[in-house]
Amino acid sequence: MSALTTVPARPTAIPWRAMVGAELMKLVKRRGLFWATLVLIVAPVVVGYIVLTLQHAVDPDHAGPAGGIANLQSTYTFLAQIGMVAAIMVGVTAGGGDLGAGVFRELVVTGRSRLALFGVRFPGGVLLLAPYVLGAALLASVASVTLPSDGREPGAVLMVEYAGWLGLALLTGFALALGVGSLLSGRVAIGLVLAWQFILTPLLLGTGKVDWLLVAAALGRIEPGSTEESVSPTVAVLTIVAWTFIPLIAGAWHTNRRDA
């Protein structure tokens, strides 16, 4: 007598690259997020340099030329602020998108690890943001050297430093939003992170007592050409590392324990 033993089929292993690609496509397909990110990161560079050029053409005695280091610095400082909104939106969407869409359970049932599901959110969001940051940096760099200036034009090294600084600034905001978005619902998460970034952080910076704790002070310390000395370079680096990894660790822990 023979017996047939039914063995449950193992879930097919999905390559990490494919999972990251799928996560990226989920974000790209959100058209509102796609266009909002474009408007918040790339468009300000174009509009800003057009306005500076027109101001100089209309009133050259009071408005300086649009090119040069000074306007490049102000452009990146502004981008780090307004671009942070886009980074937060992407982070919260990546962090809670599966749960909000009601597909988290389906993904877990397929046998995929919860940690793996969380792990692909970070590179997926970074891949979405990277072209925008690179595009904005390229436009700002080209404008700073092609438009008329006061004679102080940025070199290639300074351009790369500013692009890297902007990328790091948005990366910290994205990581914070991703972690919080994995812990809380989307509306609550985005409201909480925006309030922290644009209301509480400026108030705390104004006191000058907890700069060592604030990522904004740390980013100001390492900004190219900065004279800010409220924190040391070492403290600035440690603060940025903490604000990047602690939210990610918290989000991974919560996702791993979340019921499907």
C-alpha positions in Angstrom: 0.0 0.0 0.0 1.4 3.4 -0.9 0.6 6.7 0.5 0.9 10.1 -1.0 2.3 12.8 1.2 1.4 16.4 0.4 4.3 18.7 1.0 3.4 22.4 1.2 5.1 24.3 -1.7 7.8 26.6 -0.6 7.3 30.2 -1.6 9.4 31.1 -4.6 12.3 33.2 -3.5 12.2 36.7 -5.0 15.5 38.4 -5.8 16.2 41.4 -3.7 16.7 43.6 -6.8 13.2 42.6 -8.0 11.7 43.5 -4.6 13.4 46.9 -4.6 12.2 47.4 -8.2 8.7 46.5 -7.2 8.8 49.0 -4.3 10.1 51.7 -6.6 7.3 51.1 -9.1 4.7 51.3 -6.4 6.0 54.8 -5.5 6.3 55.9 -9.1 2.7 54.8 -9.9 1.5 57.3 -7.3 1.2 60.2 -9.7 0.4 62.7 -7.1 3.6 61.9 -5.2 5.6 61.8 -8.4 4.5 65.3 -9.5 4.6 66.8 -6.0 8.2 65.6 -5.6 9.1 67.2 -9.0 7.5 70.5 -8.0 9.1 70.6 -4.5 12.7 69.7 -5.6 13.3 70.6 -9.2 10.9 73.4 -10.0 12.2 75.7 -7.3 15.6 75.8 -8.9 14.2 76.7 -12.3 11.8 79.3 -10.9 14.4 80.8 -8.6 17.0 81.4 -11.2 14.4 82.8 -13.6 13.3 85.3 -10.9 16.9 86.2 -10.1 17.7 86.8 -13.7 14.6 89.0 -14.2 15.3 91.0 -11.1 18.8 91.7 -12.3 17.6 92.7 -15.7 15.0 95.0 -14.4 17.0 96.6 -11.5 20.7 95.8 -11.9 21.6 98.5 -9.4 19.9 96.7 -6.5 19.6 93.1 -7.7 22.9 91.3 -8.3 23.5 88.8 -11.1 21.9 85.4 -10.8 25.1 83.3 -11.1 27.9 82.8 -8.6 28.5 81.1 -5.3 26.2 83.3 -3.2 23.0 82.4 -5.1 24.1 78.8 -5.4 24.4 78.6 -1.6 21.0 80.3 -1.1 19.4 77.9 -3.6 20.7 74.8 -1.8 19.6 76.2 1.6 16.1 76.8 0.3 16.0 73.4 -1.4 17.0 71.7 1.8 13.9 73.2 3.4 11.3 72.8 0.8 12.7 69.5 -0.5 12.3 68.2 3.0 8.6 68.2 2.5 8.9 65.9 -0.5 11.3 63.6 1.3 8.8 63.4 4.2 5.9 62.6 1.8 7.9 59.9 0.1 9.0 58.4 3.4 5.6 58.3 5.0 4.1 56.8 1.8 6.8 54.1 1.6 6.5 53.4 5.3 2.7 52.8 5.4 1.8 52.4 1.8 1.3 48.6 1.9 -0.8 48.7 5.0 -2.9 51.7 3.8 -3.6 49.9 0.5 -4.6 46.8 2.4 -2.0 44.6 0.7 0.4 44.0 3.6 -1.4 40.8 4.6 -1.3 39.5 1.0 2.5 40.1 0.8 3.1 38.3 4.1 1.0 35.3 3.1 3.2 34.8 0.1 6.0 33.9 2.5 8.0 37.1 2.3 9.8 38.1 5.4 8.4 41.2 7.2 11.9 42.5 7.6 12.5 42.1 3.9 9.3 43.9 3.1 10.5 46.8 5.3 14.1 46.6 4.0 13.2 47.3 0.4 11.3 50.5 1.4 14.5 52.4 2.1 16.3 51.8 -1.2 13.0 52.1 -3.1 12.4 55.6 -1.7 16.1 56.6 -2.2 15.9 55.5 -5.9 12.8 57.6 -6.3 14.3 60.7 -4.8 17.8 60.4 -6.3 16.9 61.6 -9.9 15.2 64.7 -8.5 18.1 65.6 -6.3 20.6 65.0 -9.1 18.5 67.0 -11.5 18.1 69.9 -9.1 21.9 69.9 -8.4 22.7 69.8 -12.1 20.4 72.7 -12.9 21.7 74.8 -10.0 25.4 74.0 -10.9 24.9 74.9 -14.5 23.1 78.1 -13.7 25.7 79.2 -11.2 28.5 79.1 -13.8 26.6 80.0 -17.0 24.6 83.0 -15.8 26.4 86.3 -15.1 28.0 86.5 -11.7 30.0 88.8 -9.5 33.1 87.0 -10.3 32.9 84.4 -7.6 31.9 81.2 -9.4 31.8 77.8 -7.7 34.3 75.1 -8.6 33.5 71.5 -9.4 34.4 70.4 -5.9 32.1 72.9 -4.2 29.3 71.8 -6.6 29.7 68.2 -5.6 29.9 69.1 -1.9 26.6 71.0 -2.1 24.9 68.2 -4.0 26.0 65.7 -1.5 24.9 67.9 1.4 21.5 68.3 -0.1 21.2 64.6 -0.6 22.2 63.9 3.0 19.7 66.5 4.3 16.8 64.9 2.4 18.0 61.4 3.3 17.7 62.1 7.0 14.2 63.5 6.5 13.2 60.5 4.4 14.6 58.1 7.0 12.7 59.8 9.8 9.4 59.8 7.8 9.9 56.2 6.7 10.3 55.0 10.3 7.4 57.1 11.7 5.3 56.1 8.7 5.8 52.5 9.6 4.7 53.1 13.2 1.6 55.3 12.6 -1.1 55.9 10.1 -0.2 58.0 7.1 -2.0 61.3 8.1 -0.9 61.2 11.6 2.7 60.4 10.6 3.0 63.1 8.0 1.5 65.7 10.3 3.8 64.7 13.2 6.9 64.8 11.1 6.1 68.1 9.4 5.2 69.6 12.8 8.6 68.4 14.2 10.5 69.6 11.2 9.0 73.0 10.7 7.5 74.1 14.0 9.2 72.4 16.9 12.7 72.3 15.5 12.9 76.1 14.7 11.7 76.8 18.2 14.3 74.5 19.8 17.0 76.0 17.6 16.0 79.4 18.8 16.8 78.4 22.4 20.3 77.4 21.5 20.3 74.8 24.3 19.7 71.5 22.5 21.5 72.0 19.2 23.5 68.8 19.8 20.2 66.9 19.6 18.8 68.6 16.4 19.6 67.3 12.9 19.0 70.8 11.5 21.9 72.2 13.6 24.1 69.2 12.6 23.3 69.8 8.9 24.0 73.5 9.3 27.4 72.7 10.8 28.5 70.5 7.9 27.0 72.7 5.1 29.8 73.7 2.7 31.1 77.1 3.6 29.2 77.2 6.9 30.6 79.2 9.8 28.1 77.6 12.3 29.9 76.3 15.4 27.1 75.5 17.8 28.1 71.8 17.6 31.4 70.1 16.8 31.8 68.2 13.5 31.9 64.9 15.5 28.7 65.6 17.3 27.1 66.7 14.0 27.9 63.4 12.3 26.7 61.4 15.3 23.4 63.3 15.4 22.8 62.7 11.7 23.6 59.0 12.0 21.2 58.7 15.0 18.4 60.5 13.2 18.9 58.3 10.2 19.2 54.9 11.8 17.0 55.0 14.9 13.8 55.7 13.0 14.7 52.9 10.6 15.4 50.4 13.4 12.1 51.3 15.1 10.2 51.0 11.8 11.8 47.6 11.1 11.0 46.3 14.6 7.4 47.4 14.4 6.9 46.0 10.9 8.4 42.6 12.0 5.9 42.4 14.9 2.9 43.7 13.0 0.0 41.3 12.6 -0.8 40.4 9.0 
